Amino acid sequence: MTITEKILQLPKEEKLRVMEALWEDLSAKAAFESPSWHGEKLRETQERLDRGQEEVVNWEEAKNRLKK
C-alpha cells in the first residue's frame, strides 16, 4: 500500500495532523519567494477594498463561486 493510500484511509483529524507536519517540514526547509508582481496585485486589491470596490466574502462562499 502506498503512503497516499494510507493517508486517504486516515480519519480527518489524522489527515490534518499529517498536513500540518508536511507544511511545517516544507516551510522550514524551503524559502518561498513571491513573484515581484504579487505585491503590486495585493496593493491594487487593498486600494479597491479601501474604496469600497471590492467585496469581502467568507472562504466557503469563495470556494462555491470558484466552482461555478
Buried (B, 14 or more C-beta within 10 A) or exposed (E): EEEEEEEEEEEEEEEEEBEEEEEEEEEEEEEEEEEEEEEEEEEEEEEEEEEEEEEEEEEEEEEEEEEE
